[in-house]
Amino acid sequence: MFIGCGNQLEAKGNQFLVFIDPSKPQVRRGLFKKVRTVEAVERVADALDKILRSHPEIKELRWWDEKEV
């Protein structure tokens, strides 16, 4: 799992895109084993949400669905 962060160059002001990967509910590990990722990704997303919302300079926060990107 990793967290990515990038500046939105074409956006007005300071806007960033933060994402968590994997975005799929399960991933393959090896040839036959599948690992569920939903619970771990949700814990990371909840922690990130709490951290970002607690910062006074962050004005807007929106979680995008993968289909919207």
PyMOL Python script that loads the backbone (N, CA, C, O; Angstrom):
from pymol import cmd

cmd.read_pdbstr("""\
ATOM      1  N   MET A   1       0.851  -1.169   0.000  1.00  0.00           N
ATOM      2  CA  MET A   1       0.000   0.000   0.000  1.00  0.00           C
ATOM      3  C   MET A   1       0.896   1.231   0.000  1.00  0.00           C
ATOM      4  O   MET A   1       1.947   1.247   0.640  1.00  0.00           O
ATOM      5  N   PHE A   2       0.472   2.251  -0.718  1.00  0.00           N
ATOM      6  CA  PHE A   2       1.186   3.523  -0.633  1.00  0.00           C
ATOM      7  C   PHE A   2       0.209   4.682  -0.745  1.00  0.00           C
ATOM      8  O   PHE A   2      -0.909   4.539  -1.239  1.00  0.00           O
ATOM      9  N   ILE A   3       0.670   5.841  -0.269  1.00  0.00           N
ATOM     10  CA  ILE A   3      -0.089   7.084  -0.345  1.00  0.00           C
ATOM     11  C   ILE A   3       0.679   8.003  -1.278  1.00  0.00           C
ATOM     12  O   ILE A   3       1.878   8.222  -1.105  1.00  0.00           O
ATOM     13  N   GLY A   4      -0.025   8.539  -2.270  1.00  0.00           N
ATOM     14  CA  GLY A   4       0.597   9.466  -3.206  1.00  0.00           C
ATOM     15  C   GLY A   4       0.041  10.863  -3.003  1.00  0.00           C
ATOM     16  O   GLY A   4      -1.091  11.030  -2.549  1.00  0.00           O
ATOM     17  N   CYS A   5       0.832  11.854  -3.339  1.00  0.00           N
ATOM     18  CA  CYS A   5       0.395  13.241  -3.214  1.00  0.00           C
ATOM     19  C   CYS A   5       1.043  14.044  -4.336  1.00  0.00           C
ATOM     20  O   CYS A   5       2.248  13.950  -4.569  1.00  0.00           O
ATOM     21  N   GLY A   6       0.219  14.839  -5.032  1.00  0.00           N
ATOM     22  CA  GLY A   6       0.746  15.657  -6.111  1.00  0.00           C
ATOM     23  C   GLY A   6       0.046  16.997  -6.175  1.00  0.00           C
ATOM     24  O   GLY A   6      -1.128  17.108  -5.819  1.00  0.00           O
ATOM     25  N   ASN A   7       0.758  18.012  -6.627  1.00  0.00           N
ATOM     26  CA  ASN A   7       0.195  19.345  -6.783  1.00  0.00           C
ATOM     27  C   ASN A   7      -0.580  19.409  -8.087  1.00  0.00           C
ATOM     28  O   ASN A   7      -0.116  18.923  -9.118  1.00  0.00           O
ATOM     29  N   GLN A   8      -1.761  20.009  -8.041  1.00  0.00           N
ATOM     30  CA  GLN A   8      -2.592  20.193  -9.226  1.00  0.00           C
ATOM     31  C   GLN A   8      -2.109  21.454  -9.945  1.00  0.00           C
ATOM     32  O   GLN A   8      -2.522  22.558  -9.590  1.00  0.00           O
ATOM     33  N   LEU A   9      -1.261  21.312 -10.928  1.00  0.00           N
ATOM     34  CA  LEU A   9      -0.646  22.460 -11.585  1.00  0.00           C
ATOM     35  C   LEU A   9      -1.654  23.343 -12.313  1.00  0.00           C
ATOM     36  O   LEU A   9      -1.476  24.560 -12.361  1.00  0.00           O
ATOM     37  N   GLU A  10      -2.691  22.768 -12.870  1.00  0.00           N
ATOM     38  CA  GLU A  10      -3.653  23.531 -13.652  1.00  0.00           C
ATOM     39  C   GLU A  10      -4.763  24.143 -12.803  1.00  0.00           C
ATOM     40  O   GLU A  10      -5.608  24.872 -13.322  1.00  0.00           O
ATOM     41  N   ALA A  11      -4.768  23.859 -11.526  1.00  0.00           N
ATOM     42  CA  ALA A  11      -5.820  24.354 -10.634  1.00  0.00           C
ATOM     43  C   ALA A  11      -5.461  25.737 -10.110  1.00  0.00           C
ATOM     44  O   ALA A  11      -4.293  26.127 -10.096  1.00  0.00           O
ATOM     45  N   LYS A  12      -6.476  26.468  -9.681  1.00  0.00           N
ATOM     46  CA  LYS A  12      -6.250  27.779  -9.073  1.00  0.00           C
ATOM     47  C   LYS A  12      -5.745  27.587  -7.646  1.00  0.00           C
ATOM     48  O   LYS A  12      -6.253  26.742  -6.907  1.00  0.00           O
ATOM     49  N   GLY A  13      -4.759  28.364  -7.271  1.00  0.00           N
ATOM     50  CA  GLY A  13      -4.244  28.314  -5.905  1.00  0.00           C
ATOM     51  C   GLY A  13      -3.499  27.023  -5.611  1.00  0.00           C
ATOM     52  O   GLY A  13      -3.047  26.321  -6.515  1.00  0.00           O
ATOM     53  N   ASN A  14      -3.387  26.735  -4.343  1.00  0.00           N
ATOM     54  CA  ASN A  14      -2.693  25.547  -3.871  1.00  0.00           C
ATOM     55  C   ASN A  14      -3.682  24.403  -3.751  1.00  0.00           C
ATOM     56  O   ASN A  14      -4.429  24.332  -2.775  1.00  0.00           O
ATOM     57  N   GLN A  15      -3.699  23.521  -4.710  1.00  0.00           N
ATOM     58  CA  GLN A  15      -4.577  22.361  -4.656  1.00  0.00           C
ATOM     59  C   GLN A  15      -3.749  21.102  -4.857  1.00  0.00           C
ATOM     60  O   GLN A  15      -2.842  21.051  -5.688  1.00  0.00           O
ATOM     61  N   PHE A  16      -4.087  20.097  -4.078  1.00  0.00           N
ATOM     62  CA  PHE A  16      -3.339  18.859  -4.118  1.00  0.00           C
ATOM     63  C   PHE A  16      -4.272  17.680  -4.286  1.00  0.00           C
ATOM     64  O   PHE A  16      -5.438  17.722  -3.893  1.00  0.00           O
ATOM     65  N   LEU A  17      -3.741  16.639  -4.870  1.00  0.00           N
ATOM     66  CA  LEU A  17      -4.446  15.382  -5.025  1.00  0.00           C
ATOM     67  C   LEU A  17      -3.697  14.351  -4.192  1.00  0.00           C
ATOM     68  O   LEU A  17      -2.502  14.131  -4.391  1.00  0.00           O
ATOM     69  N   VAL A  18      -4.401  13.722  -3.262  1.00  0.00           N
ATOM     70  CA  VAL A  18      -3.824  12.678  -2.426  1.00  0.00           C
ATOM     71  C   VAL A  18      -4.581  11.393  -2.738  1.00  0.00           C
ATOM     72  O   VAL A  18      -5.809  11.395  -2.819  1.00  0.00           O
ATOM     73  N   PHE A  19      -3.856  10.311  -2.911  1.00  0.00           N
ATOM     74  CA  PHE A  19      -4.532   9.057  -3.226  1.00  0.00           C
ATOM     75  C   PHE A  19      -3.880   7.891  -2.503  1.00  0.00           C
ATOM     76  O   PHE A  19      -2.713   7.944  -2.114  1.00  0.00           O
ATOM     77  N   ILE A  20      -4.666   6.843  -2.338  1.00  0.00           N
ATOM     78  CA  ILE A  20      -4.209   5.628  -1.675  1.00  0.00           C
ATOM     79  C   ILE A  20      -4.270   4.507  -2.709  1.00  0.00           C
ATOM     80  O   ILE A  20      -5.266   4.357  -3.417  1.00  0.00           O
ATOM     81  N   ASP A  21      -3.218   3.738  -2.788  1.00  0.00           N
ATOM     82  CA  ASP A  21      -3.198   2.605  -3.696  1.00  0.00           C
ATOM     83  C   ASP A  21      -2.815   1.368  -2.903  1.00  0.00           C
ATOM     84  O   ASP A  21      -1.852   1.432  -2.138  1.00  0.00           O
ATOM     85  N   PRO A  22      -3.497   0.268  -3.037  1.00  0.00           N
ATOM     86  CA  PRO A  22      -4.369  -0.116  -4.121  1.00  0.00           C
ATOM     87  C   PRO A  22      -5.780   0.439  -3.952  1.00  0.00           C
ATOM     88  O   PRO A  22      -6.250   0.659  -2.836  1.00  0.00           O
ATOM     89  N   SER A  23      -6.429   0.654  -5.062  1.00  0.00           N
ATOM     90  CA  SER A  23      -7.810   1.131  -5.031  1.00  0.00           C
ATOM     91  C   SER A  23      -8.794  -0.014  -5.234  1.00  0.00           C
ATOM     92  O   SER A  23     -10.006   0.187  -5.150  1.00  0.00           O
ATOM     93  N   LYS A  24      -8.291  -1.190  -5.496  1.00  0.00           N
ATOM     94  CA  LYS A  24      -9.139  -2.366  -5.691  1.00  0.00           C
ATOM     95  C   LYS A  24      -9.416  -3.037  -4.340  1.00  0.00           C
ATOM     96  O   LYS A  24      -8.596  -2.939  -3.427  1.00  0.00           O
ATOM     97  N   PRO A  25     -10.555  -3.712  -4.204  1.00  0.00           N
ATOM     98  CA  PRO A  25     -10.898  -4.353  -2.933  1.00  0.00           C
ATOM     99  C   PRO A  25     -10.027  -5.555  -2.588  1.00  0.00           C
ATOM    100  O   PRO A  25      -9.987  -5.978  -1.433  1.00  0.00           O
ATOM    101  N   GLN A  26      -9.334  -6.104  -3.570  1.00  0.00           N
ATOM    102  CA  GLN A  26      -8.383  -7.178  -3.297  1.00  0.00           C
ATOM    103  C   GLN A  26      -7.282  -7.163  -4.345  1.00  0.00           C
ATOM    104  O   GLN A  26      -7.490  -6.732  -5.479  1.00  0.00           O
ATOM    105  N   VAL A  27      -6.119  -7.635  -3.951  1.00  0.00           N
ATOM    106  CA  VAL A  27      -4.977  -7.716  -4.859  1.00  0.00           C
ATOM    107  C   VAL A  27      -4.404  -9.133  -4.801  1.00  0.00           C
ATOM    108  O   VAL A  27      -4.590  -9.857  -3.823  1.00  0.00           O
ATOM    109  N   ARG A  28      -3.722  -9.496  -5.841  1.00  0.00           N
ATOM    110  CA  ARG A  28      -3.068 -10.812  -5.876  1.00  0.00           C
ATOM    111  C   ARG A  28      -1.715 -10.727  -5.189  1.00  0.00           C
ATOM    112  O   ARG A  28      -0.974  -9.755  -5.327  1.00  0.00           O
ATOM    113  N   ARG A  29      -1.431 -11.766  -4.457  1.00  0.00           N
ATOM    114  CA  ARG A  29      -0.115 -11.901  -3.843  1.00  0.00           C
ATOM    115  C   ARG A  29       0.399 -13.268  -4.269  1.00  0.00           C
ATOM    116  O   ARG A  29      -0.091 -14.300  -3.809  1.00  0.00           O
ATOM    117  N   GLY A  30       1.356 -13.264  -5.121  1.00  0.00           N
ATOM    118  CA  GLY A  30       1.817 -14.528  -5.686  1.00  0.00           C
ATOM    119  C   GLY A  30       0.879 -14.966  -6.805  1.00  0.00           C
ATOM    120  O   GLY A  30       0.142 -14.155  -7.367  1.00  0.00           O
ATOM    121  N   LEU A  31       0.914 -16.219  -7.112  1.00  0.00           N
ATOM    122  CA  LEU A  31       0.153 -16.733  -8.231  1.00  0.00           C
ATOM    123  C   LEU A  31      -1.313 -16.996  -7.878  1.00  0.00           C
ATOM    124  O   LEU A  31      -2.193 -16.766  -8.707  1.00  0.00           O
ATOM    125  N   PHE A  32      -1.589 -17.474  -6.661  1.00  0.00           N
ATOM    126  CA  PHE A  32      -2.945 -17.906  -6.342  1.00  0.00           C
ATOM    127  C   PHE A  32      -3.604 -17.147  -5.191  1.00  0.00           C
ATOM    128  O   PHE A  32      -4.832 -17.113  -5.111  1.00  0.00           O
ATOM    129  N   LYS A  33      -2.844 -16.559  -4.329  1.00  0.00           N
ATOM    130  CA  LYS A  33      -3.400 -15.939  -3.122  1.00  0.00           C
ATOM    131  C   LYS A  33      -3.934 -14.539  -3.409  1.00  0.00           C
ATOM    132  O   LYS A  33      -3.280 -13.742  -4.082  1.00  0.00           O
ATOM    133  N   LYS A  34      -5.123 -14.247  -2.893  1.00  0.00           N
ATOM    134  CA  LYS A  34      -5.709 -12.906  -2.980  1.00  0.00           C
ATOM    135  C   LYS A  34      -5.781 -12.322  -1.581  1.00  0.00           C
ATOM    136  O   LYS A  34      -6.092 -13.031  -0.623  1.00  0.00           O
ATOM    137  N   VAL A  35      -5.497 -11.037  -1.458  1.00  0.00           N
ATOM    138  CA  VAL A  35      -5.502 -10.354  -0.168  1.00  0.00           C
ATOM    139  C   VAL A  35      -6.526  -9.235  -0.225  1.00  0.00           C
ATOM    140  O   VAL A  35      -6.502  -8.406  -1.134  1.00  0.00           O
ATOM    141  N   ARG A  36      -7.435  -9.214   0.759  1.00  0.00           N
ATOM    142  CA  ARG A  36      -8.419  -8.124   0.846  1.00  0.00           C
ATOM    143  C   ARG A  36      -7.727  -6.859   1.314  1.00  0.00           C
ATOM    144  O   ARG A  36      -6.915  -6.891   2.239  1.00  0.00           O
ATOM    145  N   THR A  37      -8.051  -5.741   0.670  1.00  0.00           N
ATOM    146  CA  THR A  37      -7.413  -4.468   1.008  1.00  0.00           C
ATOM    147  C   THR A  37      -8.389  -3.462   1.613  1.00  0.00           C
ATOM    148  O   THR A  37      -7.969  -2.422   2.121  1.00  0.00           O
ATOM    149  N   VAL A  38      -9.675  -3.759   1.563  1.00  0.00           N
ATOM    150  CA  VAL A  38     -10.701  -2.785   1.939  1.00  0.00           C
ATOM    151  C   VAL A  38     -10.495  -2.233   3.349  1.00  0.00           C
ATOM    152  O   VAL A  38     -10.483  -1.017   3.540  1.00  0.00           O
ATOM    153  N   GLU A  39     -10.336  -3.102   4.321  1.00  0.00           N
ATOM    154  CA  GLU A  39     -10.236  -2.651   5.712  1.00  0.00           C
ATOM    155  C   GLU A  39      -8.998  -1.784   5.943  1.00  0.00           C
ATOM    156  O   GLU A  39      -9.077  -0.748   6.602  1.00  0.00           O
ATOM    157  N   ALA A  40      -7.868  -2.206   5.405  1.00  0.00           N
ATOM    158  CA  ALA A  40      -6.627  -1.438   5.595  1.00  0.00           C
ATOM    159  C   ALA A  40      -6.708  -0.078   4.909  1.00  0.00           C
ATOM    160  O   ALA A  40      -6.288   0.927   5.481  1.00  0.00           O
ATOM    161  N   VAL A  41      -7.242  -0.035   3.695  1.00  0.00           N
ATOM    162  CA  VAL A  41      -7.362   1.231   2.964  1.00  0.00           C
ATOM    163  C   VAL A  41      -8.336   2.160   3.697  1.00  0.00           C
ATOM    164  O   VAL A  41      -8.085   3.361   3.787  1.00  0.00           O
ATOM    165  N   GLU A  42      -9.428   1.629   4.216  1.00  0.00           N
ATOM    166  CA  GLU A  42     -10.380   2.456   4.961  1.00  0.00           C
ATOM    167  C   GLU A  42      -9.748   3.045   6.221  1.00  0.00           C
ATOM    168  O   GLU A  42     -10.003   4.203   6.552  1.00  0.00           O
ATOM    169  N   ARG A  43      -8.927   2.266   6.929  1.00  0.00           N
ATOM    170  CA  ARG A  43      -8.245   2.798   8.125  1.00  0.00           C
ATOM    171  C   ARG A  43      -7.299   3.939   7.754  1.00  0.00           C
ATOM    172  O   ARG A  43      -7.256   4.961   8.440  1.00  0.00           O
ATOM    173  N   VAL A  44      -6.547   3.767   6.680  1.00  0.00           N
ATOM    174  CA  VAL A  44      -5.619   4.818   6.229  1.00  0.00           C
ATOM    175  C   VAL A  44      -6.408   6.046   5.775  1.00  0.00           C
ATOM    176  O   VAL A  44      -6.035   7.172   6.106  1.00  0.00           O
ATOM    177  N   ALA A  45      -7.484   5.849   5.026  1.00  0.00           N
ATOM    178  CA  ALA A  45      -8.301   6.971   4.543  1.00  0.00           C
ATOM    179  C   ALA A  45      -8.913   7.732   5.716  1.00  0.00           C
ATOM    180  O   ALA A  45      -8.938   8.962   5.703  1.00  0.00           O
ATOM    181  N   ASP A  46      -9.401   7.029   6.718  1.00  0.00           N
ATOM    182  CA  ASP A  46      -9.970   7.690   7.906  1.00  0.00           C
ATOM    183  C   ASP A  46      -8.916   8.516   8.641  1.00  0.00           C
ATOM    184  O   ASP A  46      -9.187   9.637   9.071  1.00  0.00           O
ATOM    185  N   ALA A  47      -7.719   7.957   8.782  1.00  0.00           N
ATOM    186  CA  ALA A  47      -6.638   8.686   9.458  1.00  0.00           C
ATOM    187  C   ALA A  47      -6.233   9.922   8.656  1.00  0.00           C
ATOM    188  O   ALA A  47      -6.044  10.994   9.231  1.00  0.00           O
ATOM    189  N   LEU A  48      -6.099   9.785   7.340  1.00  0.00           N
ATOM    190  CA  LEU A  48      -5.758  10.931   6.489  1.00  0.00           C
ATOM    191  C   LEU A  48      -6.833  12.008   6.566  1.00  0.00           C
ATOM    192  O   LEU A  48      -6.525  13.196   6.662  1.00  0.00           O
ATOM    193  N   ASP A  49      -8.082  11.591   6.525  1.00  0.00           N
ATOM    194  CA  ASP A  49      -9.191  12.537   6.599  1.00  0.00           C
ATOM    195  C   ASP A  49      -9.116  13.340   7.901  1.00  0.00           C
ATOM    196  O   ASP A  49      -9.265  14.562   7.892  1.00  0.00           O
ATOM    197  N   LYS A  50      -8.891  12.664   8.991  1.00  0.00           N
ATOM    198  CA  LYS A  50      -8.801  13.331  10.300  1.00  0.00           C
ATOM    199  C   LYS A  50      -7.635  14.322  10.335  1.00  0.00           C
ATOM    200  O   LYS A  50      -7.784  15.444  10.820  1.00  0.00           O
ATOM    201  N   ILE A  51      -6.490  13.910   9.827  1.00  0.00           N
ATOM    202  CA  ILE A  51      -5.305  14.780   9.809  1.00  0.00           C
ATOM    203  C   ILE A  51      -5.552  16.007   8.941  1.00  0.00           C
ATOM    204  O   ILE A  51      -5.289  17.132   9.364  1.00  0.00           O
ATOM    205  N   LEU A  52      -6.052  15.795   7.737  1.00  0.00           N
ATOM    206  CA  LEU A  52      -6.250  16.908   6.806  1.00  0.00           C
ATOM    207  C   LEU A  52      -7.316  17.881   7.299  1.00  0.00           C
ATOM    208  O   LEU A  52      -7.145  19.094   7.179  1.00  0.00           O
ATOM    209  N   ARG A  53      -8.412  17.367   7.849  1.00  0.00           N
ATOM    210  CA  ARG A  53      -9.484  18.243   8.342  1.00  0.00           C
ATOM    211  C   ARG A  53      -9.061  19.040   9.576  1.00  0.00           C
ATOM    212  O   ARG A  53      -9.648  20.083   9.864  1.00  0.00           O
ATOM    213  N   SER A  54      -8.064  18.569  10.301  1.00  0.00           N
ATOM    214  CA  SER A  54      -7.625  19.277  11.502  1.00  0.00           C
ATOM    215  C   SER A  54      -6.695  20.449  11.186  1.00  0.00           C
ATOM    216  O   SER A  54      -6.426  21.270  12.063  1.00  0.00           O
ATOM    217  N   HIS A  55      -6.200  20.540   9.950  1.00  0.00           N
ATOM    218  CA  HIS A  55      -5.274  21.616   9.583  1.00  0.00           C
ATOM    219  C   HIS A  55      -6.065  22.879   9.222  1.00  0.00           C
ATOM    220  O   HIS A  55      -6.951  22.824   8.369  1.00  0.00           O
ATOM    221  N   PRO A  56      -5.759  24.008   9.856  1.00  0.00           N
ATOM    222  CA  PRO A  56      -6.553  25.224   9.640  1.00  0.00           C
ATOM    223  C   PRO A  56      -6.446  25.830   8.240  1.00  0.00           C
ATOM    224  O   PRO A  56      -7.332  26.582   7.834  1.00  0.00           O
ATOM    225  N   GLU A  57      -5.397  25.526   7.503  1.00  0.00           N
ATOM    226  CA  GLU A  57      -5.241  26.116   6.164  1.00  0.00           C
ATOM    227  C   GLU A  57      -5.896  25.288   5.058  1.00  0.00           C
ATOM    228  O   GLU A  57      -5.955  25.728   3.910  1.00  0.00           O
ATOM    229  N   ILE A  58      -6.380  24.115   5.387  1.00  0.00           N
ATOM    230  CA  ILE A  58      -7.059  23.293   4.385  1.00  0.00           C
ATOM    231  C   ILE A  58      -8.513  23.720   4.362  1.00  0.00           C
ATOM    232  O   ILE A  58      -9.239  23.553   5.342  1.00  0.00           O
ATOM    233  N   LYS A  59      -8.929  24.271   3.236  1.00  0.00           N
ATOM    234  CA  LYS A  59     -10.262  24.866   3.107  1.00  0.00           C
ATOM    235  C   LYS A  59     -11.312  23.888   2.603  1.00  0.00           C
ATOM    236  O   LYS A  59     -12.439  23.874   3.096  1.00  0.00           O
ATOM    237  N   GLU A  60     -10.952  23.086   1.640  1.00  0.00           N
ATOM    238  CA  GLU A  60     -11.905  22.158   1.042  1.00  0.00           C
ATOM    239  C   GLU A  60     -11.270  20.776   0.972  1.00  0.00           C
ATOM    240  O   GLU A  60     -10.093  20.626   0.644  1.00  0.00           O
ATOM    241  N   LEU A  61     -12.067  19.790   1.282  1.00  0.00           N
ATOM    242  CA  LEU A  61     -11.591  18.419   1.212  1.00  0.00           C
ATOM    243  C   LEU A  61     -12.683  17.582   0.570  1.00  0.00           C
ATOM    244  O   LEU A  61     -13.833  17.591   1.009  1.00  0.00           O
ATOM    245  N   ARG A  62     -12.308  16.865  -0.466  1.00  0.00           N
ATOM    246  CA  ARG A  62     -13.284  16.031  -1.158  1.00  0.00           C
ATOM    247  C   ARG A  62     -12.647  14.689  -1.476  1.00  0.00           C
ATOM    248  O   ARG A  62     -11.542  14.625  -2.015  1.00  0.00           O
ATOM    249  N   TRP A  63     -13.348  13.627  -1.139  1.00  0.00           N
ATOM    250  CA  TRP A  63     -12.910  12.285  -1.493  1.00  0.00           C
ATOM    251  C   TRP A  63     -13.613  11.903  -2.784  1.00  0.00           C
ATOM    252  O   TRP A  63     -14.842  11.899  -2.851  1.00  0.00           O
ATOM    253  N   TRP A  64     -12.841  11.585  -3.800  1.00  0.00           N
ATOM    254  CA  TRP A  64     -13.371  11.228  -5.111  1.00  0.00           C
ATOM    255  C   TRP A  64     -13.541   9.723  -5.207  1.00  0.00           C
ATOM    256  O   TRP A  64     -12.740   8.952  -4.677  1.00  0.00           O
ATOM    257  N   ASP A  65     -14.574   9.331  -5.877  1.00  0.00           N
ATOM    258  CA  ASP A  65     -14.754   7.938  -6.226  1.00  0.00           C
ATOM    259  C   ASP A  65     -13.858   7.660  -7.427  1.00  0.00           C
ATOM    260  O   ASP A  65     -13.675   8.533  -8.276  1.00  0.00           O
ATOM    261  N   GLU A  66     -13.302   6.466  -7.509  1.00  0.00           N
ATOM    262  CA  GLU A  66     -12.398   6.132  -8.613  1.00  0.00           C
ATOM    263  C   GLU A  66     -13.049   6.354  -9.974  1.00  0.00           C
ATOM    264  O   GLU A  66     -12.357   6.661 -10.944  1.00  0.00           O
ATOM    265  N   LYS A  67     -14.364   6.202 -10.060  1.00  0.00           N
ATOM    266  CA  LYS A  67     -15.068   6.381 -11.324  1.00  0.00           C
ATOM    267  C   LYS A  67     -15.100   7.845 -11.752  1.00  0.00           C
ATOM    268  O   LYS A  67     -15.298   8.132 -12.933  1.00  0.00           O
ATOM    269  N   GLU A  68     -14.910   8.772 -10.823  1.00  0.00           N
ATOM    270  CA  GLU A  68     -14.964  10.207 -11.131  1.00  0.00           C
ATOM    271  C   GLU A  68     -13.650  10.723 -11.714  1.00  0.00           C
ATOM    272  O   GLU A  68     -13.640  11.769 -12.364  1.00  0.00           O
ATOM    273  N   VAL A  69     -12.574  10.033 -11.500  1.00  0.00           N
ATOM    274  CA  VAL A  69     -11.252  10.501 -11.902  1.00  0.00           C
ATOM    275  C   VAL A  69     -11.035  10.286 -13.372  1.00  0.00           C
ATOM    276  O   VAL A  69      -9.972  10.621 -13.894  1.00  0.00           O
TER     277      VAL A  69
END
""", "prot")
cmd.dss("prot")
cmd.show_as("cartoon", "prot")
cmd.util.cbc("prot")
cmd.orient("prot")
